[in-house]
């Protein structure tokens, strides 16, 4: 299997070799997360989860740490000389303690478990994210949905495209995205969180004038519904408490590689490696055709809802 769009990569790193490693790490992560979620003994030598009563911190933390270690060790072992830096949700507190950008030309941004509440609630709507950034912009994204065994790849020839995206099964079958043919805002379907909603977001969504909504956990899972044509729009509206780089980088890369759009309401691209790791503001992701109209409506609505909000 070959790809038609080759993203920029560090010298000495081939795209096919990299994809092979990422596939292996993804399915290893699937087995780890499923084991912890089902209370089974995890593979690859990772310790079993201890309950809080036993002095542990539960299956979510254990699963997070195990997948984090599997990904970091796997990338390091496969590419020991690669000139990239690895940042994950689990290492960010130490790496970003100085509140300064890491400044790496090549930066992996990893989320070993996106959608921890869904993992804990047993909905199955959690994900694993891996994104490779060049000079702060995603050029490669991986979104893994362990329960349905969906592995999404997105490759961008440059930070602004063009791109190629596809879904793989564990058996290696490959499928193209099927973005919907809905075009008018009143036809579009929103994908929203069941756990992170407030009155301001509800007001904004009403102002967008969409045709309906679906609920899905994890950012990666939400974007996957857009890629499958089940929904069309995802909106994140936040300030000091905001999603992080590792929540957004991989889903953004895959969606834009598929021909979709992901930006701030004023059209500005998402900025990564800013030192704080936050993705605050009004972020709009969509299948693409109505993105400009959605952004215009969001800006107008926010001017009335919260004039001081920084989009």
Protein Blocks (a to p, Z undefined) as FASTA:
>chain_A
ZZfbdcdddehiafklmmmmmmmmmmmmmmmmmmmmnopacehhiacdddfknopabjkl
mmmmmmmmmmmmmmmmmmmmbccdcddfklmmmmmmnopaekiabacdddfbghjlmmmn
onopacddddddeehiafbdcdddfknopacddddfbfnopaddddddfkopacdddddf
bfbfklpccdddfklccfklmmmmmmnopabdcddehjklmmmmmmnopambdcdddfkb
ccdfklmmmmmmmmmmnopacddfkopacdeheonopagdjddddehlmmmmmmmmmmmm
mmmmmmmbcZZ
